[in-house]
Amino acid sequence: VELILDASNSMWGQIKGESKISIAKEVLKQIIDGLPEEMNVGLRLYGHRYKLKDERACQDTELIIPIGPLQKDQLIQTIEKITPRGKTPLVYSILQSPQDFTNLSGGTVVLISDGIESCEGDIESIASKLKESGIELTVNIIGFGIKEEEARKQLETIAKSTGGIYLDAKDSQELLSSLKQTLKIEYDLINEKGEVKASGYVGGEAVSILEGEYILQLKLEPTFLETKVVVNPAKTSVFFLKKEEGKWTIKKQD
């Protein structure tokens, strides 16, 4: 997973008397603290180095922490130091992400932005250019405190074009909820009567359930993914969620 955080000047805007950047920092720290240790996470920022009128503002994006084993303390300390400054080179920033996943087959980008592209980036080009990179990337976007319908549509278009989801967050609670949704994929085990007998999330703790046949349903957007599974007595079954040729599949560990 790569987190991309909008650190443009507009993040000084306020929600209920508190700046968006302050809210985002606190929520991100809370989310990072609860991430599974096995997760590989990186952090990219944009708009954080150069002021609005600086000629470099439209290329102002930086991979602060490369994608690798989760380093909670380093991530939290880095987030605390962020100071919003410049423009919103949103498209340019997303198009830098494939190089961040070098030596990886793919992953998920989670972008938090409070506004519209301000550097004339071509939104329509994102999906095709990501595909050209040869790396399977899904871009999930959280629009934070967005009031303009045009900005919302723009962000929604980017997410959908990559097979990702777009979520609106108006305050700290909605931002927290949205981040949880983009970073964790929930699943249910459903019996033949259609009853949910166990639930969990990908990468989380194992669940215990009586032996028998079930439907394993992963709550991916926009379409749930399902497969039949057989639970044997006194045995642990492990399944992997993989993306192959643009499609999610469930694989059982041999």
Secondary structure, 3 states (H helix, E strand, C coil): CEEEEECCHHHHCEECCEEHHHHHHHHHHHHHHCCCCCCEEEEEEECCCCCCCCCCHHHCEEEEEEEEECCHHHHHHHHHCCCCCCCCCHHHHHHHHHHHCCCCCEEEEEEEECCCCCCCCCHHHHHHHHHHCCCEEEEEEEEECCCCHHHHHHHHHHHHHCCCCEEEECCHHHHHHHHHHHHCCEEEEECCCCCEEEEEECCCCCCCCCCEEEEEEECCCCCCEEEEEEECCCCCCCEEEEEECCEEEEEECC
